[in-house]
């Protein structure tokens, strides 16, 4: 999660580590870049959106066996 200061100052938010940056709102950038680099390898984008009024969402690439997101490689079943 971003701090109040990071919400007020995008340059401060962009200075976070790559993992923190992609885990807190930029997962879509990472997923689309991954897909553009691996477009012919059977990956697709998976979008997770909570039901109701729960906050957050997540986008990652998957080939139904492996998933790739800010954590790196994870078994799809574990994610």
N, CA, C and O atoms as CSV, one atom per row, in Angstrom:
chain,resi,resn,atom,element,x,y,z
A,1,UNK,N,N,0.841,-1.186,0.000
A,1,UNK,CA,C,0.000,0.000,0.000
A,1,UNK,C,C,0.885,1.248,0.000
A,1,UNK,O,O,1.948,1.290,0.618
A,2,UNK,N,N,0.401,2.254,-0.715
A,2,UNK,CA,C,1.129,3.517,-0.733
A,2,UNK,C,C,0.842,4.306,0.544
A,2,UNK,O,O,-0.226,4.185,1.144
A,3,UNK,N,N,1.808,5.103,0.936
A,3,UNK,CA,C,1.623,5.990,2.077
A,3,UNK,C,C,0.827,7.214,1.627
A,3,UNK,O,O,0.644,7.441,0.431
A,4,UNK,N,N,0.357,8.000,2.599
A,4,UNK,CA,C,-0.345,9.243,2.258
A,4,UNK,C,C,0.554,10.162,1.439
A,4,UNK,O,O,0.098,10.800,0.490
A,5,UNK,N,N,1.827,10.226,1.806
A,5,UNK,CA,C,2.768,11.073,1.065
A,5,UNK,C,C,2.925,10.590,-0.372
A,5,UNK,O,O,3.035,11.405,-1.289
A,6,UNK,N,N,2.937,9.266,-0.581
A,6,UNK,CA,C,3.067,8.716,-1.932
A,6,UNK,C,C,1.813,8.974,-2.768
A,6,UNK,O,O,1.908,9.153,-3.982
A,7,UNK,N,N,0.640,8.994,-2.133
A,7,UNK,CA,C,-0.581,9.348,-2.855
A,7,UNK,C,C,-0.550,10.806,-3.298
A,7,UNK,O,O,-1.036,11.141,-4.379
A,8,UNK,N,N,0.021,11.674,-2.464
A,8,UNK,CA,C,0.071,13.099,-2.794
A,8,UNK,C,C,1.165,13.424,-3.818
A,8,UNK,O,O,1.041,14.387,-4.575
A,9,UNK,N,N,2.225,12.628,-3.840
A,9,UNK,CA,C,3.378,12.925,-4.695
A,9,UNK,C,C,3.691,11.713,-5.578
A,9,UNK,O,O,4.335,10.772,-5.116
A,10,UNK,N,N,3.246,11.719,-6.838
A,10,UNK,CA,C,3.493,10.563,-7.695
A,10,UNK,C,C,4.982,10.268,-7.890
A,10,UNK,O,O,5.362,9.109,-8.054
A,11,UNK,N,N,5.825,11.297,-7.874
A,11,UNK,CA,C,7.263,11.063,-8.048
A,11,UNK,C,C,7.828,10.270,-6.878
A,11,UNK,O,O,8.710,9.431,-7.061
A,12,UNK,N,N,7.329,10.531,-5.688
A,12,UNK,CA,C,7.736,9.763,-4.515
A,12,UNK,C,C,7.258,8.317,-4.643
A,12,UNK,O,O,7.997,7.389,-4.316
A,13,UNK,N,N,6.040,8.125,-5.111
A,13,UNK,CA,C,5.501,6.777,-5.298
A,13,UNK,C,C,6.301,6.004,-6.336
A,13,UNK,O,O,6.509,4.800,-6.188
A,14,UNK,N,N,6.745,6.675,-7.371
A,14,UNK,CA,C,7.493,6.012,-8.450
A,14,UNK,C,C,8.905,5.618,-8.006
A,14,UNK,O,O,9.554,4.808,-8.668
A,15,UNK,N,N,9.384,6.180,-6.899
A,15,UNK,CA,C,10.721,5.859,-6.406
A,15,UNK,C,C,10.745,4.573,-5.572
A,15,UNK,O,O,11.810,4.135,-5.137
A,16,UNK,N,N,9.582,3.973,-5.352
A,16,UNK,CA,C,9.548,2.729,-4.585
A,16,UNK,C,C,10.289,1.622,-5.332
A,16,UNK,O,O,10.578,1.756,-6.521
A,17,UNK,N,N,10.591,0.536,-4.637
A,17,UNK,CA,C,11.221,-0.611,-5.298
A,17,UNK,C,C,10.298,-1.124,-6.395
A,17,UNK,O,O,9.092,-0.878,-6.366
A,18,UNK,N,N,10.865,-1.831,-7.356
A,18,UNK,CA,C,10.042,-2.378,-8.438
A,18,UNK,C,C,8.927,-3.266,-7.901
A,18,UNK,O,O,7.786,-3.177,-8.355
A,19,UNK,N,N,9.253,-4.122,-6.935
A,19,UNK,CA,C,8.240,-5.036,-6.391
A,19,UNK,C,C,7.109,-4.249,-5.735
A,19,UNK,O,O,5.938,-4.557,-5.956
A,20,UNK,N,N,7.439,-3.250,-4.940
A,20,UNK,CA,C,6.401,-2.434,-4.294
A,20,UNK,C,C,5.584,-1.666,-5.331
A,20,UNK,O,O,4.366,-1.548,-5.198
A,21,UNK,N,N,6.245,-1.147,-6.356
A,21,UNK,CA,C,5.550,-0.388,-7.404
A,21,UNK,C,C,4.546,-1.271,-8.139
A,21,UNK,O,O,3.386,-0.893,-8.304
A,22,UNK,N,N,4.995,-2.458,-8.583
A,22,UNK,CA,C,4.110,-3.336,-9.354
A,22,UNK,C,C,3.080,-4.047,-8.483
A,22,UNK,O,O,2.056,-4.506,-8.988
A,23,UNK,N,N,3.335,-4.142,-7.193
A,23,UNK,CA,C,2.373,-4.769,-6.284
A,23,UNK,C,C,1.278,-3.803,-5.854
A,23,UNK,O,O,0.230,-4.230,-5.369
A,24,UNK,N,N,1.508,-2.519,-6.023
A,24,UNK,CA,C,0.570,-1.518,-5.503
A,24,UNK,C,C,0.005,-0.624,-6.589
A,24,UNK,O,O,0.098,0.601,-6.509
A,25,UNK,N,N,-0.573,-1.233,-7.592
A,25,UNK,CA,C,-1.284,-0.443,-8.575
A,25,UNK,C,C,-0.731,-0.461,-9.981
A,25,UNK,O,O,-1.361,0.087,-10.886
A,26,UNK,N,N,0.418,-1.069,-10.202
A,26,UNK,CA,C,0.979,-1.090,-11.548
A,26,UNK,C,C,1.095,-2.508,-12.103
A,26,UNK,O,O,1.839,-2.743,-13.055
A,27,UNK,N,N,0.365,-3.447,-11.515
A,27,UNK,CA,C,0.438,-4.836,-11.989
A,27,UNK,C,C,0.001,-4.943,-13.448
A,27,UNK,O,O,0.482,-5.812,-14.175
A,28,UNK,N,N,-0.906,-4.067,-13.880
A,28,UNK,CA,C,-1.372,-4.118,-15.264
A,28,UNK,C,C,-0.246,-3.786,-16.244
A,28,UNK,O,O,-0.200,-4.342,-17.341
A,29,UNK,N,N,0.657,-2.888,-15.861
A,29,UNK,CA,C,1.783,-2.538,-16.726
A,29,UNK,C,C,2.707,-3.742,-16.880
A,29,UNK,O,O,3.118,-4.081,-17.990
A,30,UNK,N,N,3.030,-4.382,-15.761
A,30,UNK,CA,C,3.893,-5.557,-15.789
A,30,UNK,C,C,3.264,-6.693,-16.591
A,30,UNK,O,O,3.946,-7.335,-17.389
A,31,UNK,N,N,1.974,-6.948,-16.388
A,31,UNK,CA,C,1.293,-8.038,-17.087
A,31,UNK,C,C,1.246,-7.795,-18.597
A,31,UNK,O,O,1.495,-8.711,-19.381
A,32,UNK,N,N,0.931,-6.572,-19.002
A,32,UNK,CA,C,0.884,-6.270,-20.439
A,32,UNK,C,C,2.266,-6.333,-21.074
A,32,UNK,O,O,2.402,-6.798,-22.205
A,33,UNK,N,N,3.294,-5.874,-20.367
A,33,UNK,CA,C,4.657,-5.959,-20.896
A,33,UNK,C,C,5.074,-7.422,-21.030
A,33,UNK,O,O,5.656,-7.811,-22.043
A,34,UNK,N,N,4.781,-8.227,-20.022
A,34,UNK,CA,C,5.102,-9.649,-20.092
A,34,UNK,C,C,4.425,-10.278,-21.300
A,34,UNK,O,O,5.057,-11.017,-22.055
A,35,UNK,N,N,3.142,-9.986,-21.486
A,35,UNK,CA,C,2.395,-10.572,-22.598
A,35,UNK,C,C,2.972,-10.126,-23.949
A,35,UNK,O,O,3.019,-10.917,-24.891
A,36,UNK,N,N,3.403,-8.883,-24.045
A,36,UNK,CA,C,3.974,-8.414,-25.314
A,36,UNK,C,C,5.307,-9.105,-25.623
A,36,UNK,O,O,5.665,-9.270,-26.789
A,37,UNK,N,N,6.033,-9.504,-24.588
A,37,UNK,CA,C,7.307,-10.187,-24.793
A,37,UNK,C,C,7.135,-11.693,-25.008
A,37,UNK,O,O,8.022,-12.346,-25.558
A,38,UNK,N,N,6.009,-12.240,-24.580
A,38,UNK,CA,C,5.753,-13.690,-24.668
A,38,UNK,C,C,4.428,-13.966,-25.383
A,38,UNK,O,O,3.702,-14.893,-25.022
A,39,UNK,N,N,4.122,-13.163,-26.390
A,39,UNK,CA,C,2.815,-13.207,-27.056
A,39,UNK,C,C,2.497,-14.531,-27.724
A,39,UNK,O,O,1.323,-14.858,-27.902
A,40,UNK,N,N,3.492,-15.289,-28.093
A,40,UNK,CA,C,3.238,-16.541,-28.817
A,40,UNK,C,C,3.486,-17.782,-27.962
A,40,UNK,O,O,3.723,-18.866,-28.496
A,41,UNK,N,N,3.432,-17.629,-26.636
A,41,UNK,CA,C,3.738,-18.738,-25.739
A,41,UNK,C,C,2.515,-19.245,-24.974
A,41,UNK,O,O,2.660,-20.007,-24.018
A,42,UNK,N,N,1.329,-18.838,-25.377
A,42,UNK,CA,C,0.112,-19.358,-24.766
A,42,UNK,C,C,-0.328,-18.684,-23.481
A,42,UNK,O,O,-1.163,-19.227,-22.756
A,43,UNK,N,N,0.219,-17.503,-23.182
A,43,UNK,CA,C,-0.197,-16.785,-21.978
A,43,UNK,C,C,-1.393,-15.892,-22.277
A,43,UNK,O,O,-1.582,-15.437,-23.405
A,44,UNK,N,N,-2.187,-15.652,-21.257
A,44,UNK,CA,C,-3.319,-14.728,-21.355
A,44,UNK,C,C,-3.354,-13.901,-20.077
A,44,UNK,O,O,-2.736,-14.258,-19.074
A,45,UNK,N,N,-4.076,-12.806,-20.127
A,45,UNK,CA,C,-4.206,-11.947,-18.957
A,45,UNK,C,C,-5.368,-12.415,-18.103
A,45,UNK,O,O,-6.439,-12.738,-18.616
A,46,UNK,N,N,-5.152,-12.451,-16.802
A,46,UNK,CA,C,-6.185,-12.824,-15.843
A,46,UNK,C,C,-6.440,-11.620,-14.946
A,46,UNK,O,O,-5.510,-11.060,-14.366
A,47,UNK,N,N,-7.694,-11.229,-14.837
A,47,UNK,CA,C,-8.076,-10.071,-14.026
A,47,UNK,C,C,-8.895,-10.559,-12.840
A,47,UNK,O,O,-9.912,-11.232,-13.006
A,48,UNK,N,N,-8.438,-10.211,-11.643
A,48,UNK,CA,C,-9.158,-10.558,-10.417
A,48,UNK,C,C,-9.737,-9.274,-9.836
A,48,UNK,O,O,-9.022,-8.298,-9.609
A,49,UNK,N,N,-11.020,-9.294,-9.604
A,49,UNK,CA,C,-11.703,-8.135,-9.021
A,49,UNK,C,C,-12.576,-8.633,-7.878
A,49,UNK,O,O,-13.428,-9.499,-8.079
A,50,UNK,N,N,-12.372,-8.094,-6.687
A,50,UNK,CA,C,-13.177,-8.544,-5.547
A,50,UNK,C,C,-14.660,-8.233,-5.736
A,50,UNK,O,O,-15.030,-7.259,-6.392
A,51,UNK,N,N,-15.484,-9.068,-5.155
A,51,UNK,CA,C,-16.925,-8.827,-5.199
A,51,UNK,C,C,-17.317,-7.823,-4.123
A,51,UNK,O,O,-16.589,-7.606,-3.154
A,52,UNK,N,N,-18.458,-7.230,-4.313
A,52,UNK,CA,C,-18.969,-6.290,-3.322
A,52,UNK,C,C,-18.142,-5.026,-3.265
A,52,UNK,O,O,-17.669,-4.523,-4.284
A,53,UNK,N,N,-17.977,-4.528,-2.064
A,53,UNK,CA,C,-17.260,-3.263,-1.876
A,53,UNK,C,C,-15.826,-3.464,-1.405
A,53,UNK,O,O,-15.209,-2.534,-0.885
A,54,UNK,N,N,-15.292,-4.666,-1.581
A,54,UNK,CA,C,-13.913,-4.916,-1.176
A,54,UNK,C,C,-12.963,-4.199,-2.130
A,54,UNK,O,O,-13.164,-4.233,-3.344
A,55,UNK,N,N,-11.930,-3.550,-1.593
A,55,UNK,CA,C,-11.003,-2.799,-2.453
A,55,UNK,C,C,-10.002,-3.706,-3.152
A,55,UNK,O,O,-9.804,-4.859,-2.771
A,56,UNK,N,N,-9.383,-3.156,-4.176
A,56,UNK,CA,C,-8.274,-3.824,-4.844
A,56,UNK,C,C,-8.674,-4.614,-6.063
A,56,UNK,O,O,-9.849,-4.898,-6.294
A,57,UNK,N,N,-7.676,-4.958,-6.829
A,57,UNK,CA,C,-7.822,-5.834,-7.990
A,57,UNK,C,C,-6.417,-6.269,-8.387
A,57,UNK,O,O,-5.428,-5.751,-7.869
A,58,UNK,N,N,-6.338,-7.212,-9.297
A,58,UNK,CA,C,-5.024,-7.716,-9.703
A,58,UNK,C,C,-5.106,-8.222,-11.137
A,58,UNK,O,O,-6.104,-8.819,-11.540
A,59,UNK,N,N,-4.056,-7.982,-11.896
A,59,UNK,CA,C,-3.943,-8.461,-13.269
A,59,UNK,C,C,-2.595,-9.163,-13.402
A,59,UNK,O,O,-1.561,-8.625,-13.007
A,60,UNK,N,N,-2.621,-10.373,-13.966
A,60,UNK,CA,C,-1.386,-11.129,-14.146
A,60,UNK,C,C,-1.485,-11.968,-15.406
A,60,UNK,O,O,-2.559,-12.102,-15.992
A,61,UNK,N,N,-0.362,-12.531,-15.817
A,61,UNK,CA,C,-0.308,-13.385,-17.011
A,61,UNK,C,C,-0.275,-14.839,-16.572
A,61,UNK,O,O,0.371,-15.186,-15.583
A,62,UNK,N,N,-0.983,-15.694,-17.321
A,62,UNK,CA,C,-1.032,-17.117,-16.977
A,62,UNK,C,C,-1.155,-17.962,-18.236
A,62,UNK,O,O,-1.744,-17.544,-19.233
A,63,UNK,N,N,-0.585,-19.158,-18.166
A,63,UNK,CA,C,-0.791,-20.143,-19.229
A,63,UNK,C,C,-1.585,-21.337,-18.690
A,63,UNK,O,O,-1.519,-22.433,-19.245
A,64,UNK,N,N,-2.321,-21.120,-17.625
A,64,UNK,CA,C,-3.150,-22.101,-16.910
A,64,UNK,C,C,-2.335,-23.042,-16.028
A,64,UNK,O,O,-2.915,-23.785,-15.237
A,65,UNK,N,N,-1.023,-23.031,-16.141
A,65,UNK,CA,C,-0.168,-23.816,-15.262
A,65,UNK,C,C,0.690,-22.893,-14.410
A,65,UNK,O,O,0.805,-23.077,-13.198
A,66,UNK,N,N,1.289,-21.899,-15.054
A,66,UNK,CA,C,2.142,-20.938,-14.388
A,66,UNK,C,C,1.560,-19.538,-14.495
A,66,UNK,O,O,0.942,-19.179,-15.497
A,67,UNK,N,N,1.768,-18.753,-13.441
A,67,UNK,CA,C,1.335,-17.358,-13.412
A,67,UNK,C,C,2.562,-16.477,-13.212
A,67,UNK,O,O,3.498,-16.851,-12.504
A,68,UNK,N,N,2.549,-15.312,-13.838
A,68,UNK,CA,C,3.635,-14.355,-13.667
A,68,UNK,C,C,3.057,-13.024,-13.219
A,68,UNK,O,O,2.180,-12.464,-13.876
A,69,UNK,N,N,3.558,-12.518,-12.086
A,69,UNK,CA,C,3.177,-11.194,-11.595
A,69,UNK,C,C,4.359,-10.619,-10.825
A,69,UNK,O,O,5.489,-11.071,-11.010
A,70,UNK,N,N,4.120,-9.631,-9.966
A,70,UNK,CA,C,5.208,-8.950,-9.268
A,70,UNK,C,C,6.026,-9.881,-8.380
A,70,UNK,O,O,7.156,-9.547,-8.023
A,71,UNK,N,N,5.483,-11.037,-8.018
A,71,UNK,CA,C,6.227,-12.012,-7.218
A,71,UNK,C,C,7.123,-12.902,-8.070
A,71,UNK,O,O,7.907,-13.687,-7.537
A,72,UNK,N,N,7.011,-12.785,-9.373
A,72,UNK,CA,C,7.736,-13.669,-10.271
A,72,UNK,C,C,6.834,-14.822,-10.681
A,72,UNK,O,O,5.647,-14.617,-10.938
A,73,UNK,N,N,7.379,-16.029,-10.746
A,73,UNK,CA,C,6.628,-17.204,-11.180
A,73,UNK,C,C,5.967,-17.891,-9.997
A,73,UNK,O,O,6.595,-18.111,-8.962
A,74,UNK,N,N,4.689,-18.230,-10.161
A,74,UNK,CA,C,3.911,-18.936,-9.150
A,74,UNK,C,C,3.026,-19.931,-9.875
A,74,UNK,O,O,2.531,-19.641,-10.964
A,75,UNK,N,N,2.821,-21.091,-9.291
A,75,UNK,CA,C,1.859,-22.042,-9.854
A,75,UNK,C,C,0.487,-21.377,-9.864
A,75,UNK,O,O,0.076,-20.778,-8.870
A,76,UNK,N,N,-0.216,-21.483,-10.980
A,76,UNK,CA,C,-1.543,-20.866,-11.115
A,76,UNK,C,C,-2.461,-21.293,-9.968
A,76,UNK,O,O,-3.188,-20.468,-9.415
A,77,UNK,N,N,-2.428,-22.563,-9.616
A,77,UNK,CA,C,-3.295,-23.074,-8.544
A,77,UNK,C,C,-3.007,-22.415,-7.196
A,77,UNK,O,O,-3.912,-22.273,-6.374
A,78,UNK,N,N,-1.758,-22.013,-6.961
A,78,UNK,CA,C,-1.400,-21.343,-5.709
A,78,UNK,C,C,-1.818,-19.885,-5.692
A,78,UNK,O,O,-2.140,-19.334,-4.639
A,79,UNK,N,N,-1.813,-19.263,-6.861
A,79,UNK,CA,C,-2.150,-17.843,-6.932
A,79,UNK,C,C,-3.641,-17.669,-6.731
A,79,UNK,O,O,-4.139,-16.543,-6.754
